[in-house]
Amino acid sequence: MTRIAVGGLWHETNTFASPFTTSEDFHVLRQEEIPRELRGTRTPIGGFLDWASLAGVAVVPAIFAWALPSGMVEAAIYETLASQFVEEIASLRPDGVLLDLHGAMAASGCEDVEADLLHRLRRAIGATPIGVVLDFHANTSPEFVSAVDVVAGYDTYPHIDPYDRGLEVGSLLMRFMHYEVNPSRAIVQPPLLIPPQAQGTAAGAMAEVMRRAHDEERDPAVVNIVVAAGFPYADVPCAGCSVVVTSNGAPDLARGVAGDLARVLWNSRDQFGVAQVPPDEAVAQALRVTDGPVILVDSADNVGGGAPGDGTVLLEALLRARAKGAVIPIVDPAVVTAARRAGEGAVIAADVGGKTDERHGRPVPVGGRVVRLQRGDFAYRGSYMTGRRVQAGWVALLDVDGVLVVVREQKVMPFDQQELSVLGLEPARCRIIVVKSAIAWRAAYGTIARAVIEVDTPGVCTANLKTLPYRRVRRPVAPLDEG
């Protein structure tokens, strides 16, 4: 029976964020822990596992390591993970390999982790076929493309198709192994950084790009197309959007289609701007809406993009406006500890948030009643990674003059209403919900939002890319060098 190794290494690295990402930040699943944790989930590996069952091939689980988006990965940690990853897969002697990689991971001394990892693996396993699923925000490079046999990337943002891409890559890998397809790939990287706030695929410029890509995929000679919007908060040479086209033995076709789609991206560059509202004005607008919830988008403090989640600029605006019925998350382990010591029902005084760095606001002194104390663990029930469990740590729900502050021990990405429902809150009945996210929050709250206001806050995930201290991206590149 054909034996397929399954694994992955997943991290979205924000090189502007602090502190460094360490071994304590990574979760590692080994061998049978992988199917035990991920079978039945709407993830790429969930797709790999279901594809293998349908195709009648044997899965040999290897290693899957991941960490929430955060700062640069320490060199020693990457070296350890990469060595274990390659050694484990090579020791299995599989007939093929299926991997879940992000595509925007960077470590000290290694700015293109996915390319480095695959070339290491290639040296260890030779011509054994390798298939990869990439995130929509991948910073894809020619070096990566040269090391992989088949590749697919998410088509959606918010990401609601990772499972489908897992099925796709499994099927493509088998076709390649059976000589049914002769992949010929081309990659084009237009000189363009796109803020995640403008990368949504449901409408706008990126939706049109994806429509064009799907039209091109109707050509029988086109195997598939990966449009990666890129991750602009990784200050590395390969940062930015890219198009990877795989044809069936038609290199000229692949180059032509990739070039055409890259031009569509480039010609759309003026449409990737983001209109934002100052915090006090945003809160005032939200309070004028009588039938909430109104979503206030604090995207500069996007926990799904590596920001700390402890930004306080919007918290201060809510408190100034006495915005009763507003809910805002803040990551602050010290305040959670203080609340646990005091207990439910107690009134505590604390400096909340603003402790990671000086770029997301200052600690805000508050006095609030501890409404609820509990672990915030839950499982995704919505369209994003359905079935995947989230270990959310302890949560303290504070009532500060009617503003509900969800103080978390650790970052939780707002991709599912369960993040609030598990705390006894009913999102549809909240007046205002603050999300520290760019677009992916729509998978949770898009269907119940009465209004959405993009707020101009400071942070390492700002939509205003010109304010970030880039040093390593390739130049010239839009929008940094416009004019």
N, C-alpha and C positions, 0 to 999 in steps of 0.2 A: 504493500500500500504506500502511496505517495505520502511523504512526511513533510509538513510545512511548519517551520519555526515561526512563532508569533511573539512579538515584543515591542518595545518602544522606549524612547527617551523624549520627554516633553517638558519644555520650559519656554516661555515667552519672556525674553530678557529686555528690560528697560534699563539701558546703560546710564540714564540720567537719575535713576532712583537710588536710594541708599536704604539700608546698608547692603553689603554683598550677600548673595545667596549662598548658604552653607549647607552642609550635610543634614543639619537638623530640619531644613526646609523641604527636603526630598522625601517622598514616600516611595517605597520600593516593593514591588510584588515579584515573587520568584516562583517559577515553575507552576505548580497547580494552584497557587494563589491567584494567578491571572484569570483562569476561567471561573474560579469560585467567586471572584469579585466582579467580573465584567460580563460574564455570560448573561444574556437577556437584557443588556443595556443598549441604548441607542447611541453607542460610541463606535469609533472605527474598529476597535478590537472586538466589540460585540458583533459587528458586521463580519469580521474575519472568522469568528467562531461559528456563526450561523452559516456562512458560505461553506466552510469546511464540512459541516454536517450534511449540507445539501449536495456537495460535490463528491462526498464519499472519500475524503482525504483525512489523514490523521494529523491532528494538531500536536506539536511538541512545544509547549509554552516555555519561554526562555526567561526574560527579565523585562519588566516595565517599570520605569522610574519617572516620577513627575513631581513638579513643584508648582505652586501658584505663581503667576507672573510677578516678578520682583527684579531686584538689581542684578548686576553682573555676577555670574557664577564664579566662585573661587576656582583657581586653576587646579588645585590639588583634588577638589571634589570632582571636577569634570574628568580628570585623568583617571581617578578611581572608577567612576561610573563607566567610562568608555572602555577601560580594560576589562571590567567585569562583563560588560555587554558583549564585547567581541569574543571573549573567551567562552562565555556561556553558549552563544550561538554556534561557534565553531565546534565546540565539544559535542553538540547534538548531531552533527553531520547531516543536516536536513537536505531534502531535495529542492526546497525553495524557502524563501523568507518573506514574511509580511510584517511591516513595521508601521507604527503610529508615531510620527515625528511632528513637532510643531512647525519648524522651518525658520524660526526667529530666535534661536538660542545662541547666546554668546558667552564665552568664558574668558577670563584673563589670559591673554596670549593666544586665544583661538576665537577669531571673530565670526567664523562660519562653521559652527559646531556640526550641523547636519552633514555638510560636505566632508569634513574631517572624519566624522564617525563612519560614514559609508565607505570612504576610501580605506580606512583601517579594516573595516569588515571585509571589503573586497579582497584585500591582501590576504586575509585569513581564510576565506572560503572560496577564493577563485571565481570561477564562472557561475557559481550557484545563483539562480535567478533571485532578484530582490525586487519586491514591490513595496511602495510607500504611499501612505496617505498624509497629506499636508494640510495644515490649517489655512484658512483664507488669508491670514495676516503673515504668511510666510515671506521671508526675504530670500527668494530663490536665486541661486547662482549657477553659472555654467559648470562650475566644479561639482556642484551637487548633481546636476542633470547627467553629467558624464559617468557617475558612479551607480546609477539606478537603472533598472530594466523597465519597470512600469511604474507610473506615478499618477495619482489623482489628487485633487484638492477640493476642499469644501467649495460649494457653489453659492452658499448662502451666508448672510450676516444680517440678523442673528443666525447663528449656526444651528440649523435644524436638519442638516443632511449628513452628519459624520458617519452614521451607521450605513447609509446608502453608499457612501464612498468606500467604506470597508468592503461591502459586497462587490463593488465595482472593481477594486484592485485585486481582490481574490480571483474574480473571474478573468481579469486581464492576465494575471500571473499564470493561470492554468492554460490560457490560450497561447501564451508565449512559450510555456514549457512543452506544449504539444505542437509547436511550430505552425500555429494557425495565424500568427501575426508576427511581422518583422518590424519591430518598433524603430522608427527614425524620428528623432526629436530635434526641435529647434527651440531656443529660448531668446526672447528679446526683452530687454530691460529699458523702458523709456526713462529718461532722467526726471523722475517725478516722485515726490513724497506726498502721500495722501493722508490727511488726518483721519483716524478711525471714525470720527463723528460724521464724515462725509462718505463712508464706505458702505452704507446700507444698500442691500440688493433688492429691497422691496419697491423702491421708487428712485427716481433721479438718475444721475449720470451713470452710476455703477450698474443700475438695473439695465440700462441700455447696452452697456458693455457685455453684460452676461447674456442678454438676449441675442446679441450678435454672435457670441461664442457658441451658444446652443444652435443657432442657425448653421454655423460652419460645421458643427458636429454631425449634421445630417448627411454630409458627404461620406460615402462608404469608405473612402480612402483615409479619412480622418478618424483615428482611433479615439482620441479624447483631447480635451483642452483644459489646461489649468490656468485660470486667471487668478493671480495672487495680488491682492491689493497692497500687501506689504505692511510692515510694522515700523513706522517712522521714529519710534522712540528707542530704536537700537542704532546707536551712532557707529555704524560699521560700513565698509565699502559696498556691500551687497544690499544695503537697505533700499527699500522702495518697491514699487509695483513691478510685476513681470508677467509675461505670457509664455507658457510652455505648451507647444503643440506636438503631439505624437501622431505620426502618420504610419500607414502600413507600407513601409518601404518606399516612401516618396519624399525624400529630403527637401526637394525644391518646393513642394506643396507645403510642407511643415514650415519652412522659412517664410514663405509668402503669407500664409495665414497668420503666423505669429507677428509678422511685421504689420499686417493690416490692423490687427486688434491692438497692437501697441500704439499705432497712430490714432485709433479711436480714443484710447486712454489719454494720450498727449493732447489731442484736440479738445478734450473735455476738461482740461486742467482748470479753466476759469469757473467751472461748475462745482469744484470741490471746496469752495469756501464755506464757512460756518458762521451763521448769524447768531450772536449771543447777547444776552441781556444782563446788565449789572445786577448783583445780588439783591439789593434793596428793592429795585424796580421789579425784579422777577417775583419776589415775595408779594409785593403789592398787587401785581397782576394776578397771581394765584389766588389771593384772598378775595378778589372780585368775582371769581367763579363760584357759583353757589351750589353746584351739583358735582363735586369732585368725584374721584381723586384727580388732582392736578399733579403731573409728574415734573419735578424740578430736577434737571439733569446736571449733576456736578461732575462733568466728564473729565476735568483736569485732575480730579482725585480718583480716577478710574481704577478700582481694585483689580479689574480684569486686564489692565494694561501695565501693572507694576507699581502703581501709586500706593501710598501707605493706607489710605482709607481713613486717615485721622484729620483730614482737612476741616477747618472750623469756620471759614469765612461765611458759608451759607448758614451754619448754626447760629452765628452771631446775628445775621440778618433776620432769621426766624424769631429769635428771642427779642430783638428790638421791636418787631412788629406784633409781638404777643400772638403768634400764629397758632392758636389752639386748634388741635386736630391734625397738626403736622407730625410726620414721622421722619426721623433722620438717623441714619446709622453712623456710628463713630467707632473706630478701632482704638481701644485704650485698655490694655490688660490691667494696668494699675488701678483704674477706676472700677473695673469688674471685681478685682480683689477686695477693694474697699467696700463695695456694695455687698459682697458675700459675707464679709465680716459683720456688717451692720444688720443684714437680714431684710427680708421682705417687709414692707411697711415702714421701714426706717427712713428718716430724712438725712441725707448726707450732703456735705459740702465738698466739692472736688474741682480740680482744674482738669477739664475734659479736652482731649485731643491735642493736636499741634505739637506732639512730642518727638516725632521722627526726625524732622528737619525744620527749617525756617521757610520752606517754600509753599506750605499748605495752610498757613495761618498760625495763630498763637494759641496756647492753652487758654480755654475759656472758663473762668470761675463760675460755677453754678451751684445752686442749692436745689436738690430734687428728691422726690420720694421714690423709693425703690418699689416699683409696682410688681415686678416679677423677676425671679432668678431661676435660671435653668440652663441646661445644655441646649444648644440650638441645632443639634443634629437633625437631618432630614434627608429624604430621597427626592430627586427630581421627579415630578409628575407631569410636567408640561412637555412642550415640544423640544426642549433642549436636553440632550443626553439622558433621556427618560430612563429611570431606574437606577441611575448612578447615585450612590450614597455620598453625602457631604458630612464630614466630621467637623462641626462648626465651633466646638469649644463652648465655654460658658458665655452666657449673655445676661446682662443686667438691663432691664427696661426701666428707665427713669422718666418720671413726669416732672418737667421743669416748666412751671407756669403754663401748663397745658400743652407744651411741646413734648412729644414723646421721643426720647433719645434712646436708640437701640445701641447700647455700648457693648461692643464685642471683644472677646479675648483674642480673636484672630480674624483675618479677612474672610469674607464670604461674598462671592460674586452674585449679584442680584438677577439671576437668570430664571428664577422660579418663585411663584407666590408663597411657596412653602417656607421661604426664609422668614416671612412675617407670620404666616398662619400658625406655624409651630409655636409661636409666642402668644397665641390667643388673639392676635389681631386679625381683623377682616379687611384686607386691602381695598376691596370695593367700597368700603364705608369710611375710609380715611379721607380727610380733606386734602392733604398734601402728602406726597411721598417723594422723598429725596432719594435719587439713585446715583451711586458713584460708579458710573458706567458710561459708555459712549453710545452704543446702539443695541448691544446684546440684551439690555433690560427689557426691550420690547417683547422678547419671548415670554416674559413674565407678566408685564403690565400693559402691553400694547392694546389689548382688547378691552381694558377697563378704563383707560385714560380718557378723561374728558377734555384735557388740554395738556400740552407738552411745552415746557419753556426751557430752552438751552441757556444755562447760566454761565456768565463769564467769571470764572474763579481761577485762582493761580494754582499751578501744580505741574508735575512732571509729565502729565498726559494732556497738556494744553492743546487746543485746536490751533493756536497761533504758533506754528512751528518756527517762525522767525525769531521767537524769543528764547529758543533753546540753544545751548552752547555747543553746536556741532563742531567736530574736529576731524572725524574720520569718514564721513559719507563722501561718495564720489561727487565731484563738482565739475561743471555747473549742474545744478539740479533745481527744479521748481518745487516749491515756491521760494526757496531761499535766495536764488540768484535772479529772480525776475527783474527785468529792467537794467 
